[in-house]
Amino acid sequence: MKIKICLFTLILYVLSESVAGALPKKPVDVPFQKNYVPTWSSDHIKYFNGGSNVQLVLDKYSGTGFQSRDSYLFGHFSMRIKMVGGDSAGVVTAFYLSSQNSEHDEIDFEFLGNRTGQPYILQTNVFTGGKGDREQRIYLWFDPTKHFHTYSILWNMHQIVFFVDDVPIRVFKNSKDLGVKFPFNQPMKIYSSLWNADDWATRGGLEKTDWSKAPFIASYTSFHVDGCDASSPQSAQVCSTRGRKWWDQKAFQDLDGLQYRKLQWVRNRFTIYNYCVDRSRFPSVPPECGRDKDI
């Protein structure tokens, strides 16, 4: 009997290990100063609770921003953010990955402020080889100024997925076989910023920033990075080797059925702009759009 119990325990252990191998690690949050440094106007960043909470401040003199110390090639990246409240017209809060060169790759969350009582707009975009123009815009199904919410990016060789509170809101598939470049060989740093963009951000620039409402404050916590450190050419080469990390495994090469249903829910109820169906800008459907199931 003892042998049978031990054998049964061993089988359970093996099965649990095989399943766990397909799952991401539990997010481990670290203080802001360990992973990030200010990029400009460091005096407009405020720190609380030993750096576990941060506020970015925008006033009529300056906005501010920060970036990761290291560069990454693939992984999972997230932050919990509470957006600027009240009258935030003209104000943009951004969270993105970027390689920051002439033919750069970039994966963007941009939160566009609005007049009091009107909904925030979340704009996403993907740049590959320096080419962007892939904007999608949604309304969120909650008020992002009242509480913290989690905004995440999953990036691997197969797809880029944007998540809001674990709900996929956008997928950008690897379509290199269709002639579309995909971010796979340029390490990217993590960036966030709070800045004035009243020349375009709210109603195409019609609504200007009301500086009497300043300072504008965006709050951050739970800085999570689970990416492949590619800060050197040698480490970048290791990162480009498939199968080493959880995000390379089959479970993360596509959304599952439930995730696709959630994505469709977002598209049906909250999408207000999708470049894939904008025939005035793109008379021919961009080739990646069909694969993304965006049309």
Secondary structure as GFF3:
##gff-version 3
##sequence-region A 1 295
A	DSSP	alpha_helix	2	20	.	.	.	ID=ss1
A	DSSP	alpha_helix	32	35	.	.	.	ID=ss2
A	DSSP	beta_strand	36	40	.	.	.	ID=ss3
A	DSSP	three_ten_helix	42	44	.	.	.	ID=ss4
A	DSSP	beta_strand	45	48	.	.	.	ID=ss5
A	DSSP	three_ten_helix	49	51	.	.	.	ID=ss6
A	DSSP	beta_strand	53	58	.	.	.	ID=ss7
A	DSSP	beta_strand	64	68	.	.	.	ID=ss8
A	DSSP	beta_strand	72	82	.	.	.	ID=ss9
A	DSSP	beta_strand	91	98	.	.	.	ID=ss10
A	DSSP	beta_strand	106	112	.	.	.	ID=ss11
A	DSSP	beta_strand	121	127	.	.	.	ID=ss12
A	DSSP	beta_strand	136	139	.	.	.	ID=ss13
A	DSSP	beta_strand	149	155	.	.	.	ID=ss14
A	DSSP	beta_strand	159	164	.	.	.	ID=ss15
A	DSSP	beta_strand	167	173	.	.	.	ID=ss16
A	DSSP	three_ten_helix	176	178	.	.	.	ID=ss17
A	DSSP	beta_strand	189	196	.	.	.	ID=ss18
A	DSSP	three_ten_helix	203	205	.	.	.	ID=ss19
A	DSSP	three_ten_helix	211	213	.	.	.	ID=ss20
A	DSSP	beta_strand	216	229	.	.	.	ID=ss21
A	DSSP	alpha_helix	233	239	.	.	.	ID=ss22
A	DSSP	three_ten_helix	246	248	.	.	.	ID=ss23
A	DSSP	three_ten_helix	250	252	.	.	.	ID=ss24
A	DSSP	alpha_helix	257	270	.	.	.	ID=ss25
A	DSSP	beta_strand	271	274	.	.	.	ID=ss26
A	DSSP	three_ten_helix	275	277	.	.	.	ID=ss27
A	DSSP	alpha_helix	287	291	.	.	.	ID=ss28
###
